[in-house]
Amino acid sequence: MIDWKAIKDLHTTKSLEKIVGNWYGLDVLYVDTQGRVQFVQEPGYSFKSPFLKLQMSHSFGHDWLEADVEKVFEFFNSSSEMSYEFDAFFPGTYGYSHKVVVDDEFCGVVIAYPYFKDTSTTEEVENVVKKVVECGIGQEDAKVAVSKIKKFAGRFYDEMKELVAIVADEVGTFHHEISKREARIMDLNSEIGNKYRYHNLIGKSKKMQQVYHLLSKVSNSESTIMIQGENGTGKEMVAKAIHYNSPRKDAVFMAVNCSAFNDNLLDSELFGHVKGAFTGAIKDKKGVFEVANGGTLFLDEIGDTSPSMQVKLLRILQEGTFMPVGATQPKKVNVRVVAATNKNLKEMIAKGEFREDLYYRINVINVALPPLRERQEDIPVLMDFFLQKRCEEAGLPLKTFSKKCLEKMLDHTWPGNVRELQNEVERLVVIAGEDKNITPDMLSSRILESGESHGHAPSHSGGSFLKGVNTNGSLKDALEELEILMIREGLKRCAFNKSKLAKELGISRAGLIMKVEKYGLDKRAQKRAAGE
Ligand SMILES: Nc1ncnc2c1ncn2[C@@H]1O[C@H](COP(=O)(O)OP(=O)(O)OP(=O)(O)O)[C@@H](O)[C@H]1O
């Protein structure tokens, strides 16, 4: 919508209005798309045309103006013409109107009003006075006002029309500029304020915001980065976000899963080989380090590499050199390495399974990706994101999740993290078929069951309560997961009565409050996560 007030305050429109007013005694009226004439109703409005001033000082005069505006809109609504000269309310008087168009959209009208034409006869002019008097205006006032209506001829007439067209253009141009600026401000606002995403990463939880903040700081550096997180938490996505926000963004991003190869194959995959290096090496082959020269290499599951491979990786990270399999001369490359693992490398070092020097060489900057169960607020955002994406890809109208379905999804602990959630949403879109609303009965049984099993306190349910807990990985993580689960379910069961739950769990109320804060499980956070 046009900001008419801002337009009226513009230096150019003010000057143009002045010319039209002073030279031709016409008022420039701005009319919005609803047919509302701006400003003239406001007290203290300074009329240029004595006739319009007199007209608008009577309530019936407003109806005359309304009738003229209606006529203009009827014309523009049925014609593609940009301008229209109309017979005004009193036969023999005229108005000139011009459309305001922005990006092919009809945004309003500028009207210059009222005037006579050189064809208007003395009789017509006298008739106007008569009619005005008949409407209730005094004879003398009517005569004076009508005598001030300009009679146009020749070049003045053409100039007046040109000026009105210029005012209308000016309004359009200014509105266009303002809209562009507003869009930019909105962009900037969302960039600064709501960091709900970074590159392609989605998530609004505090933990993800911290990750985005760290990424924005480290992407520009050349440091090696270690990303730690469970499977499916988005480690590869983070590596890509780092690459595409770094000065290397125009060079190659390559990803290798170190656990997908045995030692020999990984050697050749990473460093390449020369012809005849081993049976089947029928020609020279570049390794990914060479292909990614100038770019970024993502080494996933680095914790699964053998001790001899770890030595080679240390060399390339320290010196930038490597030896292709079967080669006699080392090669040099400039590759930024981003490594990832879901293993606890510190424990591996203690057991002698991972080189400490390599660990410190890779772990210059550590990005820890939290599992999805620790950032519940991200679940609804990710659900909506994947739902919209899948529906769009499948050319289906957008579906919605029922409240109960969302609750069940929030109850699940997502051991497979975002990947599991993405797969579930994609599955739901298929299962829902034509149904617009996705209901809990469509959910995978493990999600329905995990919600139910969490509903029981351990003491009532024997061993089954462990169903929703990831029993792989470290004991510390599993215990923490269990703690979160028990507190979250307990809070619901006890209607957020912390004293009652603390008693049930056998811990102090203060201890429970600290844990609720630590895991972000308070009522408001849970409601927020559920989008309530
Ligand atoms: N924050 C996120 N926003 C949007 N999609 C995400 C996010 N995190 C993960 N995904 C999606 O989840 C899937 C798994 O992500 P990704 O492969 O990056 O995880 P990963 O931690 O590298 O997994 P793995 O350890 O199993 O290799 C991908 O399809 C990715 O698109």
The ligand as an SDF file (V2000), in Angstrom:
LIG
                    3D

 31 33  0  0  0  0  0  0  0  0999 V2000
   19.7450  -28.7170   11.0240 N   0  0  0  0  0  0  0  0  0  0  0  0
   19.3100  -29.3590    9.9430 C   0  0  0  0  0  0  0  0  0  0  0  0
   18.4710  -28.7470    9.0990 N   0  0  0  0  0  0  0  0  0  0  0  0
   17.9910  -29.3900    8.0000 C   0  0  0  0  0  0  0  0  0  0  0  0
   18.3100  -30.6360    7.6700 N   0  0  0  0  0  0  0  0  0  0  0  0
   19.1580  -31.2940    8.4670 C   0  0  0  0  0  0  0  0  0  0  0  0
   19.7080  -30.6880    9.6350 C   0  0  0  0  0  0  0  0  0  0  0  0
   20.5080  -31.5760   10.2280 N   0  0  0  0  0  0  0  0  0  0  0  0
   20.4820  -32.6780    9.4800 C   0  0  0  0  0  0  0  0  0  0  0  0
   19.6710  -32.5360    8.4150 N   0  0  0  0  0  0  0  0  0  0  0  0
   19.3360  -33.5360    7.4130 C   0  0  0  0  0  0  0  0  0  0  0  0
   19.5050  -34.8010    8.0590 O   0  0  0  0  0  0  0  0  0  0  0  0
   20.2150  -35.7090    7.2260 C   0  0  0  0  0  0  0  0  0  0  0  0
   21.5150  -36.1100    7.9100 C   0  0  0  0  0  0  0  0  0  0  0  0
   22.4150  -35.0190    7.8960 O   0  0  0  0  0  0  0  0  0  0  0  0
   23.9980  -35.2160    7.7730 P   0  0  0  0  0  0  0  0  0  0  0  0
   24.3140  -36.2580    6.7560 O   0  0  0  0  0  0  0  0  0  0  0  0
   24.6270  -33.9070    7.6210 O   0  0  0  0  0  0  0  0  0  0  0  0
   24.2660  -35.8130    9.2210 O   0  0  0  0  0  0  0  0  0  0  0  0
   25.5840  -36.4680    9.7730 P   0  0  0  0  0  0  0  0  0  0  0  0
   25.6950  -36.0610   11.1830 O   0  0  0  0  0  0  0  0  0  0  0  0
   26.7410  -36.1560    8.8680 O   0  0  0  0  0  0  0  0  0  0  0  0
   25.2070  -37.9780    9.6890 O   0  0  0  0  0  0  0  0  0  0  0  0
   26.1850  -39.2520    9.7400 P   0  0  0  0  0  0  0  0  0  0  0  0
   26.9820  -39.1360   11.0090 O   0  0  0  0  0  0  0  0  0  0  0  0
   25.2390  -40.3960    9.7870 O   0  0  0  0  0  0  0  0  0  0  0  0
   27.0070  -39.2110    8.5180 O   0  0  0  0  0  0  0  0  0  0  0  0
   20.4490  -35.0090    5.9150 C   0  0  0  0  0  0  0  0  0  0  0  0
   19.4490  -35.4200    5.0200 O   0  0  0  0  0  0  0  0  0  0  0  0
   20.2950  -33.5430    6.2200 C   0  0  0  0  0  0  0  0  0  0  0  0
   19.7260  -32.9180    5.1200 O   0  0  0  0  0  0  0  0  0  0  0  0
  1  2  1  0
  2  3  1  0
  2  7  2  0
  3  4  2  0
  4  5  1  0
  5  6  2  0
  6  7  1  0
  6 10  1  0
  7  8  1  0
  8  9  2  0
  9 10  1  0
 10 11  1  0
 11 12  1  0
 11 30  1  0
 12 13  1  0
 13 14  1  0
 13 28  1  0
 14 15  1  0
 15 16  1  0
 16 17  2  0
 16 18  1  0
 16 19  1  0
 19 20  1  0
 20 21  2  0
 20 22  1  0
 20 23  1  0
 23 24  1  0
 24 25  2  0
 24 26  1  0
 24 27  1  0
 28 29  1  0
 28 30  1  0
 30 31  1  0
M  END
$$$$
